[in-house]
Amino acid sequence: MKNTKIIKSLTVMLMLIFFIVPNYIAARNMPKLTAITTFAPDVPPPIKRNYPAYVIVNFETIELIKELDNGVKYHFWTFDGSVPGKFVRVK
């Protein structure tokens, strides 16, 4: 039991050291861009940049109760008040 906890702790520490922290540092140095989001049937424009970027996608999640086609009320988890949510294009 004790060895399993130690192995799990070491695994988490190694993941932080070798994967999460370097990616966080790399992302801090990238240009920050805001993603273009659109509702259907529109689609965001193609991405023309050829360099990595830290892309911020802004969505607001809202829980709503809406009526389905047959009059049944359903509890939805919406994105910006819509089901389905917006289109996002990220590279």
N, CA, C and O atoms as CSV, one atom per row, in Angstrom:
chain,resi,resn,atom,element,x,y,z
A,1,MET,N,N,0.818,-1.202,0.000
A,1,MET,CA,C,0.000,0.000,0.000
A,1,MET,C,C,0.860,1.264,0.000
A,1,MET,O,O,0.638,2.192,-0.777
A,2,LYS,N,N,1.849,1.269,0.896
A,2,LYS,CA,C,2.695,2.442,1.027
A,2,LYS,C,C,3.501,2.681,-0.245
A,2,LYS,O,O,3.668,3.823,-0.672
A,3,ASN,N,N,3.999,1.602,-0.848
A,3,ASN,CA,C,4.788,1.718,-2.070
A,3,ASN,C,C,3.943,2.278,-3.220
A,3,ASN,O,O,4.440,3.051,-4.038
A,4,THR,N,N,2.683,1.890,-3.280
A,4,THR,CA,C,1.791,2.386,-4.328
A,4,THR,C,C,1.607,3.888,-4.209
A,4,THR,O,O,1.620,4.587,-5.222
A,5,LYS,N,N,1.437,4.401,-3.005
A,5,LYS,CA,C,1.284,5.840,-2.791
A,5,LYS,C,C,2.557,6.591,-3.180
A,5,LYS,O,O,2.496,7.669,-3.771
A,6,ILE,N,N,3.702,6.013,-2.845
A,6,ILE,CA,C,4.974,6.645,-3.190
A,6,ILE,C,C,5.142,6.686,-4.703
A,6,ILE,O,O,5.563,7.705,-5.251
A,7,ILE,N,N,4.819,5.593,-5.383
A,7,ILE,CA,C,4.936,5.542,-6.842
A,7,ILE,C,C,3.996,6.552,-7.493
A,7,ILE,O,O,4.382,7.231,-8.444
A,8,LYS,N,N,2.774,6.656,-6.994
A,8,LYS,CA,C,1.829,7.633,-7.539
A,8,LYS,C,C,2.336,9.058,-7.336
A,8,LYS,O,O,2.244,9.889,-8.239
A,9,SER,N,N,2.866,9.335,-6.161
A,9,SER,CA,C,3.393,10.675,-5.885
A,9,SER,C,C,4.567,11.003,-6.789
A,9,SER,O,O,4.656,12.112,-7.315
A,10,LEU,N,N,5.467,10.050,-6.974
A,10,LEU,CA,C,6.612,10.260,-7.849
A,10,LEU,C,C,6.174,10.465,-9.302
A,10,LEU,O,O,6.748,11.288,-10.014
A,11,THR,N,N,5.177,9.728,-9.731
A,11,THR,CA,C,4.657,9.872,-11.096
A,11,THR,C,C,4.111,11.275,-11.315
A,11,THR,O,O,4.386,11.896,-12.342
A,12,VAL,N,N,3.348,11.773,-10.365
A,12,VAL,CA,C,2.795,13.123,-10.474
A,12,VAL,C,C,3.919,14.154,-10.498
A,12,VAL,O,O,3.886,15.089,-11.299
A,13,MET,N,N,4.903,13.992,-9.637
A,13,MET,CA,C,6.022,14.943,-9.606
A,13,MET,C,C,6.791,14.931,-10.921
A,13,MET,O,O,7.162,15.989,-11.429
A,14,LEU,N,N,7.033,13.750,-11.476
A,14,LEU,CA,C,7.754,13.659,-12.740
A,14,LEU,C,C,6.957,14.283,-13.889
A,14,LEU,O,O,7.529,14.930,-14.766
A,15,MET,N,N,5.641,14.087,-13.880
A,15,MET,CA,C,4.805,14.704,-14.910
A,15,MET,C,C,4.891,16.221,-14.819
A,15,MET,O,O,4.988,16.903,-15.840
A,16,LEU,N,N,4.856,16.747,-13.607
A,16,LEU,CA,C,4.974,18.193,-13.432
A,16,LEU,C,C,6.315,18.699,-13.939
A,16,LEU,O,O,6.378,19.707,-14.644
A,17,ILE,N,N,7.378,18.007,-13.583
A,17,ILE,CA,C,8.722,18.457,-13.951
A,17,ILE,C,C,8.968,18.368,-15.451
A,17,ILE,O,O,9.518,19.297,-16.043
A,18,PHE,N,N,8.567,17.259,-16.074
A,18,PHE,CA,C,8.953,17.019,-17.464
A,18,PHE,C,C,7.916,17.428,-18.505
A,18,PHE,O,O,8.269,17.613,-19.669
A,19,PHE,N,N,6.650,17.576,-18.123
A,19,PHE,CA,C,5.620,17.863,-19.117
A,19,PHE,C,C,4.881,19.173,-18.862
A,19,PHE,O,O,4.849,20.046,-19.728
A,20,ILE,N,N,4.304,19.309,-17.712
A,20,ILE,CA,C,3.420,20.438,-17.453
A,20,ILE,C,C,4.190,21.749,-17.345
A,20,ILE,O,O,3.833,22.727,-18.003
A,21,VAL,N,N,5.227,21.786,-16.536
A,21,VAL,CA,C,5.981,23.030,-16.340
A,21,VAL,C,C,6.638,23.515,-17.633
A,21,VAL,O,O,6.506,24.696,-17.953
A,22,PRO,N,N,7.337,22.668,-18.391
A,22,PRO,CA,C,7.925,23.168,-19.647
A,22,PRO,C,C,6.881,23.679,-20.636
A,22,PRO,O,O,7.107,24.685,-21.308
A,23,ASN,N,N,5.740,22.996,-20.731
A,23,ASN,CA,C,4.686,23.469,-21.633
A,23,ASN,C,C,4.112,24.798,-21.163
A,23,ASN,O,O,3.799,25.660,-21.984
A,24,TYR,N,N,3.970,24.974,-19.862
A,24,TYR,CA,C,3.476,26.238,-19.324
A,24,TYR,C,C,4.455,27.367,-19.642
A,24,TYR,O,O,4.043,28.455,-20.045
A,25,ILE,N,N,5.738,27.109,-19.463
A,25,ILE,CA,C,6.754,28.129,-19.749
A,25,ILE,C,C,6.759,28.467,-21.233
A,25,ILE,O,O,6.846,29.640,-21.597
A,26,ALA,N,N,6.669,27.460,-22.092
A,26,ALA,CA,C,6.643,27.701,-23.544
A,26,ALA,C,C,5.406,28.509,-23.928
A,26,ALA,O,O,5.494,29.419,-24.752
A,27,ALA,N,N,4.261,28.188,-23.341
A,27,ALA,CA,C,3.020,28.906,-23.668
A,27,ALA,C,C,3.098,30.365,-23.229
A,27,ALA,O,O,2.531,31.234,-23.890
A,28,ARG,N,N,3.786,30.647,-22.134
A,28,ARG,CA,C,3.905,32.036,-21.662
A,28,ARG,C,C,4.667,32.893,-22.657
A,28,ARG,O,O,4.428,34.098,-22.745
A,29,ASN,N,N,5.577,32.293,-23.405
A,29,ASN,CA,C,6.400,33.039,-24.346
A,29,ASN,C,C,5.773,33.155,-25.736
A,29,ASN,O,O,6.317,33.840,-26.601
A,30,MET,N,N,4.649,32.500,-25.956
A,30,MET,CA,C,3.991,32.552,-27.271
A,30,MET,C,C,3.117,33.798,-27.372
A,30,MET,O,O,2.672,34.335,-26.358
A,31,PRO,N,N,2.873,34.258,-28.608
A,31,PRO,CA,C,1.917,35.357,-28.763
A,31,PRO,C,C,0.520,34.889,-28.354
A,31,PRO,O,O,0.133,33.750,-28.613
A,32,LYS,N,N,-0.221,35.777,-27.717
A,32,LYS,CA,C,-1.570,35.437,-27.264
A,32,LYS,C,C,-2.595,35.962,-28.269
A,32,LYS,O,O,-2.603,37.146,-28.606
A,33,LEU,N,N,-3.457,35.061,-28.739
A,33,LEU,CA,C,-4.498,35.413,-29.701
A,33,LEU,C,C,-5.848,34.970,-29.161
A,33,LEU,O,O,-5.933,34.006,-28.400
A,34,THR,N,N,-6.892,35.668,-29.551
A,34,THR,CA,C,-8.242,35.275,-29.180
A,34,THR,C,C,-8.879,34.569,-30.366
A,34,THR,O,O,-8.865,35.081,-31.486
A,35,ALA,N,N,-9.440,33.387,-30.113
A,35,ALA,CA,C,-10.064,32.607,-31.175
A,35,ALA,C,C,-11.317,33.308,-31.688
A,35,ALA,O,O,-12.049,33.944,-30.930
A,36,ILE,N,N,-11.543,33.177,-32.981
A,36,ILE,CA,C,-12.779,33.675,-33.589
A,36,ILE,C,C,-13.794,32.550,-33.505
A,36,ILE,O,O,-13.540,31.446,-33.988
A,37,THR,N,N,-14.939,32.820,-32.898
A,37,THR,CA,C,-15.994,31.819,-32.786
A,37,THR,C,C,-17.231,32.310,-33.530
A,37,THR,O,O,-17.505,33.509,-33.565
A,38,THR,N,N,-17.972,31.385,-34.121
A,38,THR,CA,C,-19.166,31.742,-34.883
A,38,THR,C,C,-20.275,30.736,-34.613
A,38,THR,O,O,-20.019,29.588,-34.249
A,39,PHE,N,N,-21.509,31.187,-34.798
A,39,PHE,CA,C,-22.656,30.285,-34.728
A,39,PHE,C,C,-22.914,29.692,-36.109
A,39,PHE,O,O,-22.618,30.325,-37.122
A,40,ALA,N,N,-23.457,28.495,-36.151
A,40,ALA,CA,C,-23.818,27.859,-37.423
A,40,ALA,C,C,-24.846,28.722,-38.141
A,40,ALA,O,O,-25.668,29.349,-37.473
A,41,PRO,N,N,-24.839,28.783,-39.441
A,41,PRO,CA,C,-24.055,28.001,-40.384
A,41,PRO,C,C,-22.717,28.647,-40.734
A,41,PRO,O,O,-21.985,28.107,-41.563
A,42,ASP,N,N,-22.378,29.779,-40.132
A,42,ASP,CA,C,-21.084,30.420,-40.408
A,42,ASP,C,C,-19.953,29.607,-39.783
A,42,ASP,O,O,-20.127,28.974,-38.741
A,43,VAL,N,N,-18.808,29.636,-40.429
A,43,VAL,CA,C,-17.628,28.920,-39.949
A,43,VAL,C,C,-16.501,29.941,-39.815
A,43,VAL,O,O,-16.367,30.814,-40.673
A,44,PRO,N,N,-15.680,29.854,-38.753
A,44,PRO,CA,C,-14.555,30.794,-38.628
A,44,PRO,C,C,-13.634,30.706,-39.849
A,44,PRO,O,O,-13.534,29.657,-40.485
A,45,PRO,N,N,-12.971,31.805,-40.166
A,45,PRO,CA,C,-12.086,31.796,-41.338
A,45,PRO,C,C,-10.897,30.861,-41.130
A,45,PRO,O,O,-10.537,30.553,-39.994
A,46,PRO,N,N,-10.280,30.404,-42.244
A,46,PRO,CA,C,-9.088,29.555,-42.125
A,46,PRO,C,C,-7.964,30.285,-41.391
A,46,PRO,O,O,-7.864,31.510,-41.449
A,47,ILE,N,N,-7.134,29.525,-40.711
A,47,ILE,CA,C,-5.999,30.092,-39.990
A,47,ILE,C,C,-4.810,30.142,-40.938
A,47,ILE,O,O,-4.402,29.121,-41.492
A,48,LYS,N,N,-4.261,31.331,-41.117
A,48,LYS,CA,C,-3.177,31.505,-42.078
A,48,LYS,C,C,-1.805,31.638,-41.419
A,48,LYS,O,O,-0.787,31.649,-42.111
A,49,ARG,N,N,-1.768,31.741,-40.089
A,49,ARG,CA,C,-0.464,31.917,-39.448
A,49,ARG,C,C,0.321,30.618,-39.498
A,49,ARG,O,O,-0.260,29.534,-39.539
A,50,ASN,N,N,1.643,30.731,-39.493
A,50,ASN,CA,C,2.506,29.550,-39.566
A,50,ASN,C,C,3.433,29.447,-38.357
A,50,ASN,O,O,4.545,28.928,-38.452
A,51,TYR,N,N,2.961,29.945,-37.235
A,51,TYR,CA,C,3.752,29.906,-36.005
A,51,TYR,C,C,2.846,29.491,-34.850
A,51,TYR,O,O,1.634,29.695,-34.928
A,52,PRO,N,N,3.392,28.921,-33.790
A,52,PRO,CA,C,2.559,28.540,-32.652
A,52,PRO,C,C,2.062,29.762,-31.895
A,52,PRO,O,O,2.721,30.801,-31.866
A,53,ALA,N,N,0.905,29.624,-31.291
A,53,ALA,CA,C,0.334,30.724,-30.510
A,53,ALA,C,C,-0.465,30.158,-29.341
A,53,ALA,O,O,-0.936,29.022,-29.381
A,54,TYR,N,N,-0.603,30.962,-28.322
A,54,TYR,CA,C,-1.440,30.645,-27.171
A,54,TYR,C,C,-2.813,31.204,-27.504
A,54,TYR,O,O,-3.014,32.418,-27.478
A,55,VAL,N,N,-3.758,30.325,-27.817
A,55,VAL,CA,C,-5.074,30.769,-28.292
A,55,VAL,C,C,-6.074,30.715,-27.141
A,55,VAL,O,O,-6.253,29.680,-26.498
A,56,ILE,N,N,-6.718,31.848,-26.898
A,56,ILE,CA,C,-7.713,31.957,-25.836
A,56,ILE,C,C,-9.092,31.807,-26.465
A,56,ILE,O,O,-9.436,32.527,-27.402
A,57,VAL,N,N,-9.881,30.868,-25.944
A,57,VAL,CA,C,-11.240,30.649,-26.430
A,57,VAL,C,C,-12.188,31.054,-25.312
A,57,VAL,O,O,-12.164,30.469,-24.229
A,58,ASN,N,N,-13.016,32.045,-25.571
A,58,ASN,CA,C,-13.949,32.545,-24.563
A,58,ASN,C,C,-15.337,31.969,-24.790
A,58,ASN,O,O,-15.980,32.247,-25.803
A,59,PHE,N,N,-15.790,31.170,-23.847
A,59,PHE,CA,C,-17.148,30.638,-23.829
A,59,PHE,C,C,-17.729,30.889,-22.454
A,59,PHE,O,O,-17.016,30.839,-21.452
A,60,GLU,N,N,-18.999,31.152,-22.407
A,60,GLU,CA,C,-19.694,31.219,-21.126
A,60,GLU,C,C,-20.623,30.022,-21.068
A,60,GLU,O,O,-21.478,29.855,-21.937
A,61,THR,N,N,-20.465,29.196,-20.058
A,61,THR,CA,C,-21.362,28.049,-19.910
A,61,THR,C,C,-22.549,28.462,-19.058
A,61,THR,O,O,-22.392,29.017,-17.971
A,62,ILE,N,N,-23.726,28.185,-19.565
A,62,ILE,CA,C,-24.964,28.562,-18.881
A,62,ILE,C,C,-25.871,27.343,-18.842
A,62,ILE,O,O,-26.089,26.694,-19.866
A,63,GLU,N,N,-26.396,27.033,-17.677
A,63,GLU,CA,C,-27.364,25.938,-17.567
A,63,GLU,C,C,-28.756,26.511,-17.757
A,63,GLU,O,O,-29.159,27.441,-17.058
A,64,LEU,N,N,-29.488,25.946,-18.708
A,64,LEU,CA,C,-30.840,26.406,-19.015
A,64,LEU,C,C,-31.794,25.231,-19.107
A,64,LEU,O,O,-31.399,24.121,-19.465
A,65,ILE,N,N,-33.043,25.482,-18.783
A,65,ILE,CA,C,-34.085,24.499,-19.017
A,65,ILE,C,C,-34.866,24.979,-20.231
A,65,ILE,O,O,-35.476,26.048,-20.213
A,66,LYS,N,N,-34.837,24.164,-21.297
A,66,LYS,CA,C,-35.520,24.514,-22.539
A,66,LYS,C,C,-36.475,23.399,-22.906
A,66,LYS,O,O,-36.366,22.268,-22.432
A,67,GLU,N,N,-37.407,23.754,-23.760
A,67,GLU,CA,C,-38.398,22.777,-24.180
A,67,GLU,C,C,-37.946,22.080,-25.458
A,67,GLU,O,O,-37.509,22.723,-26.413
A,68,LEU,N,N,-38.060,20.748,-25.456
A,68,LEU,CA,C,-37.765,19.976,-26.648
A,68,LEU,C,C,-38.963,20.030,-27.593
A,68,LEU,O,O,-39.975,20.657,-27.280
A,69,ASP,N,N,-38.852,19.384,-28.730
A,69,ASP,CA,C,-39.873,19.423,-29.767
A,69,ASP,C,C,-41.236,18.931,-29.283
A,69,ASP,O,O,-42.262,19.492,-29.668
A,70,ASN,N,N,-41.263,17.910,-28.460
A,70,ASN,CA,C,-42.530,17.319,-28.037
A,70,ASN,C,C,-43.071,17.902,-26.735
A,70,ASN,O,O,-43.950,17.307,-26.112
A,71,GLY,N,N,-42.559,19.052,-26.320
A,71,GLY,CA,C,-43.057,19.722,-25.118
A,71,GLY,C,C,-42.363,19.303,-23.840
A,71,GLY,O,O,-42.663,19.846,-22.777
A,72,VAL,N,N,-41.455,18.368,-23.910
A,72,VAL,CA,C,-40.720,17.920,-22.733
A,72,VAL,C,C,-39.644,18.938,-22.412
A,72,VAL,O,O,-38.918,19.385,-23.300
A,73,LYS,N,N,-39.542,19.307,-21.138
A,73,LYS,CA,C,-38.499,20.249,-20.721
A,73,LYS,C,C,-37.225,19.468,-20.413
A,73,LYS,O,O,-37.260,18.391,-19.819
A,74,TYR,N,N,-36.101,20.044,-20.836
A,74,TYR,CA,C,-34.809,19.377,-20.689
A,74,TYR,C,C,-33.795,20.361,-20.121
A,74,TYR,O,O,-33.799,21.543,-20.466
A,75,HIS,N,N,-32.928,19.862,-19.248
A,75,HIS,CA,C,-31.902,20.686,-18.619
A,75,HIS,C,C,-30.655,20.661,-19.510
A,75,HIS,O,O,-29.999,19.625,-19.622
A,76,PHE,N,N,-30.322,21.787,-20.144
A,76,PHE,CA,C,-29.196,21.881,-21.065
A,76,PHE,C,C,-28.008,22.564,-20.406
A,76,PHE,O,O,-28.174,23.458,-19.576
A,77,TRP,N,N,-26.826,22.142,-20.777
A,77,TRP,CA,C,-25.594,22.852,-20.453
A,77,TRP,C,C,-25.195,23.545,-21.747
A,77,TRP,O,O,-24.708,22.897,-22.674
A,78,THR,N,N,-25.397,24.850,-21.818
A,78,THR,CA,C,-25.201,25.591,-23.066
A,78,THR,C,C,-23.858,26.310,-23.072
A,78,THR,O,O,-23.241,26.528,-22.029
A,79,PHE,N,N,-23.427,26.669,-24.270
A,79,PHE,CA,C,-22.225,27.475,-24.457
A,79,PHE,C,C,-22.659,28.784,-25.093
A,79,PHE,O,O,-23.142,28.801,-26.226
A,80,ASP,N,N,-22.487,29.883,-24.364
A,80,ASP,CA,C,-22.986,31.195,-24.767
A,80,ASP,C,C,-24.491,31.158,-25.011
A,80,ASP,O,O,-24.997,31.851,-25.894
A,81,GLY,N,N,-25.199,30.359,-24.237
A,81,GLY,CA,C,-26.656,30.301,-24.298
A,81,GLY,C,C,-27.210,29.510,-25.457
A,81,GLY,O,O,-28.409,29.583,-25.725
A,82,SER,N,N,-26.380,28.757,-26.154
A,82,SER,CA,C,-26.831,28.055,-27.346
A,82,SER,C,C,-26.478,26.570,-27.295
A,82,SER,O,O,-25.450,26.166,-26.751
A,83,VAL,N,N,-27.375,25.773,-27.884
A,83,VAL,CA,C,-27.112,24.346,-28.085
A,83,VAL,C,C,-27.394,24.067,-29.542
A,83,VAL,O,O,-28.536,24.267,-29.955
A,84,PRO,N,N,-26.451,23.620,-30.359
A,84,PRO,CA,C,-25.058,23.396,-29.995
A,84,PRO,C,C,-24.322,24.711,-29.813
A,84,PRO,O,O,-24.855,25.776,-30.125
A,85,GLY,N,N,-23.110,24.640,-29.312
A,85,GLY,CA,C,-22.313,25.846,-29.098
A,85,GLY,C,C,-21.718,26.368,-30.389
A,85,GLY,O,O,-22.040,25.890,-31.477
A,86,LYS,N,N,-20.850,27.352,-30.256
A,86,LYS,CA,C,-20.222,27.985,-31.421
A,86,LYS,C,C,-19.148,27.090,-32.031
A,86,LYS,O,O,-18.617,26.189,-31.383
A,87,PHE,N,N,-18.846,27.368,-33.305
A,87,PHE,CA,C,-17.710,26.738,-33.979
A,87,PHE,C,C,-16.429,27.432,-33.531
A,87,PHE,O,O,-16.411,28.643,-33.311
A,88,VAL,N,N,-15.358,26.653,-33.398
A,88,VAL,CA,C,-14.044,27.197,-33.051
A,88,VAL,C,C,-13.035,26.577,-34.008
A,88,VAL,O,O,-13.089,25.379,-34.286
A,89,ARG,N,N,-12.124,27.388,-34.505
A,89,ARG,CA,C,-11.049,26.856,-35.334
A,89,ARG,C,C,-9.736,27.259,-34.674
A,89,ARG,O,O,-9.447,28.445,-34.510
A,90,VAL,N,N,-8.939,26.248,-34.294
A,90,VAL,CA,C,-7.679,26.509,-33.601
A,90,VAL,C,C,-6.596,25.641,-34.244
A,90,VAL,O,O,-6.829,24.495,-34.629
A,91,LYS,N,N,-5.416,26.227,-34.341
A,91,LYS,CA,C,-4.285,25.490,-34.927
A,91,LYS,C,C,-3.119,25.573,-33.973
A,91,LYS,O,O,-2.052,25.025,-34.252
